[in-house]
Amino acid sequence: MDQSKEDYFITRLANCYGIKEKARFDKFKKSFELEENKTNMDILINKEDLDACFCILSGADTISLKIECPDPEKFKKKGIICLKLITEILTTDNISSQLIFFEMTKSVH
């Protein structure tokens, strides 16, 4: 079964954070319903004008997507930076090879 771009993004990000159990994944996925997260994911995936997104755990199984680099002094948990390798809009055919995920910690940040 083919995944949408958004489902691929959420599933891949959950894997980066080690979220595998269905109950935890469902809670994690629900955090993408927040308006700021929806907007930022849409800009990253469906627009050409954003090259990166910062994904920070804001709770045990919830996430906050930021399009601006978080302040290192306030960065206390593991984060993931998502980078687009192309400047065009991602498609279901190219998202898995053109969107990469890197772990980001305070020291790396």
Buried (B, 14 or more C-beta within 10 A) or exposed (E): EEBEBBBBBBBBBBEBBEBEEEEBBEBBBEBBEBEEBEEBBEBBBEEEEBEBBBBBBBEEBBBBBBBEEBEEEEBEEBBBBBEBEEEEEBEEEBBEEBBEBEEBEBEEE
